Amino acid sequence: EPRGIETMPDGKRRVVNTLVYTEMEIERIARVAFEVARKRNKNVVSVDKANVLECTELWRQIVIRVHKDYSDVTLQHMYVDNCAMQLVRYPKQFDVIVTTNMFGDILSDEASMLTGSIGMLPSASIGGKNGMYEPIHGSAPDIAGKSLANPLATILSVGMMFKYSFNNEHVNDRIEKAVESVLNKGNRTRDIMSKGMNEVGTEAMGDLVANELEKMA
């Protein structure tokens, strides 16, 4: 707040949306990012627009302050427009990106296409001791019951749950290797299908991953 569309005295309309972050909220988000980075490659890129938006100027200040408690993690700052370009140019440079809700919403969808489909990306909403794990895509009711959906993002979300909530990286590694093995054998759901590959449905893809996991038992 304030937000909304209003009519000015001259009859022209004016629209306002307000971006609000408290110091405490920024600190909480930053700590989650650094903790996650410790379980990955220990590299955080904080994305803002501090040269234009005062809200993200404070964001950068707080992230720098919190970083002092995580000296084992590398911190880099990047403007959001540059980050969007760098994701396309060289995505492997990134490990953990921490940013505001609006920037994150845009960058996450851009990043999803690096894999070829949003059906490949797991996600986690982590707050305190609790986390909610789900694929990045929605429910897709238009293809419900048609065995067209890609189940890999859902399966990989289970792996993330073991890694970040249960601190069990071994199980996550096995799930990721099982998915990789299935894909390396040329199996594809329709959203990632390409010439020369073997197209399978939702259940069949899930069964293939389950079979690979059983081989590792």
N, C-alpha and C positions, 0 to 999 in steps of 0.2 A: 504494500500500500504506500502511496496512492496508485491506483490503476484504473483504466477505463477510458471510454470515449465521451467527450463532452462537447457541447455546442457553445461556441463563444458568442459574445454580443453581436458580432458582425455576421453571424449565421454560419461561419466556417467551423468545421469540426476539428478538435484537437485530441490526440490520443497520448496516454501516459502509461508506462510500465516502470516500476521501480525495482532495481536490483539491490537486495539487502543481504549482507552477511555480518554476523557478529564476530568479534575476536575469538570468542570461545568456540563457535562453530567452525571457523577456519582452522583453528588448532586441532580440533577433533578430526577433521578430514585429513589434515596433513599427517597426523600421527598414524592413521590407518594406512596411508600411502607408504610411509617409511617402514611400518611393520610388514606390509606386504612385500616391499622391496627386499627386506632381509631374507625372505623365503624364496627370492628369485635371484636376480643378478646384481642387486644392491645399487640400482641406478634409478633415480627419480627425476623426471622432467616436470616442473611446475609451469603450467600454461596460463597466461593471463594477457591482459591488454593494459598494463600498468602505465604505458605512455599516454593513454587516453582516458581510461576509466579509473576514477579515484577508488572505487570499490575494489578493483583488483590491485591497486597500488597497496592498499592495506593487506590484501591477500598475500602479496609477495613479501611484505615485511614480516608477517606472522609465520609464513613458511620458512623464511630464513632463520627466525628465532627458534622454531621447533627443531630445525635441522641440527642445532647445536647438541641435541640429545641423541643424535644418530650420526656420529662422526664416521661410522663405518660405511655409511651410504653416501654415494655421490649425488649432489644436487645440481641441476641445471635449470635455468629459467629460459622460457621461450614465449614470444608473442604468439597469439592464437593463429594469426594469418600465416606466419612462418611455419608453425607446427602443421597446419593443414597441408602446406606445400611439402614439408619434409616427410610426412607420412606417405605421400605418393613417391617422392624422390628416393628415399632410403629408409623404409620402415624398420629395418633391423637395428637401427640405432636406438630404438626405444625399448625400455623395459617396463617401467611404471610411469604413467602420466597422471598427474593430479591437477584438477581444474574445476571451475565452477560448473553448476548444473547445465547452464545453457551451452557453454563451450563443449562440455563433455557429451551432451546429447548429439551435437553435430559431428564431433570428431569420432565418436564411437561408431556411428553409421558409416562414416568414410572408411574407417579402419576395417569394418566388417567386409567390405568389398575386396580387400587385399587377399582374402581367402577364397574369393570367388562367389561366396553366398553367405547370407546371414544365418543360414542353416548350419554353418560350421562353427559358430561362435558361442561358447558358454559365457555366463556372466554371474556375478555375485553382488549382492547388496549387503555390505557388512557394517554393522553398527554395534560397537561394544563387544559383548560376548556372543551375540547372535548374528546369524547370517541367513540370507535367503538366496538360494541358488536356482537359476533357471536359464534357458537359452535366451539370447538377446532378442530374438524375434517374438512376435505375438502369437496368438492362438491359431491364426489363419483358418477361420471357419469355412472359407470358400473351398478348401481342399480336404476338409475333415472327412475321414472314412474312405478316402480314395487311395490310400497307401502311396501318397506322393511326398509327404513331408520328410525332411531330412532329420533323423533322430540323433545325429552325432553331437549337435550342440547340447542336447539334453543329457546325453551320456557323459560328455566332457564336463558338464556342470556338476555331476556327481563326483567326478575326480577333484574338481575345485573344492567341493565341500570337505572331502577328506584332507586336502592339503591345508586349507585355511581355517577350518573350524575344528577339525579333529587332529591337526598337526601330524598327519600321516601321509608323508610324501610318497612312500612306497606304493600305496594303493593308487594314488594319482598317476604315478609313473607307469604302472601296469595298464591302466585304462588308456592313457595317451599312446602307449606302444601298441596296444590292441587296435585302436582306431587307425594308427599309422600303418600297421600291417595290412588291415583290410583295404585301405586306400591304395597301398603299394601293389596289391594284387589286382588292381584295376576295377574294383567295385565302386559304383557311383549311384546316388539317387539322382532324380531327374534334374534338380537344380544345379548340379555340378557335373552333369553328363557331358562327355566329349567323345569324339570319334575314336573308335577302337576300344572303348571301355565297356564294362558289363553293367547295364542298368538294372538296379534292384529296387524293390519297394521299401517302405518304412520298416515293416516287420522283418523282412529278409536282411536288411542292413543291421538291425539290432541283433538278430540271431548270429550274424557273422562276427560281430564284435564279441558277443557272449562266448562263441566258440573259441575265439582267440584267447580270451581270458581263461577259459578252462584249460587250454594248453599250457598256460603259465602256472597253473595251480601246483 
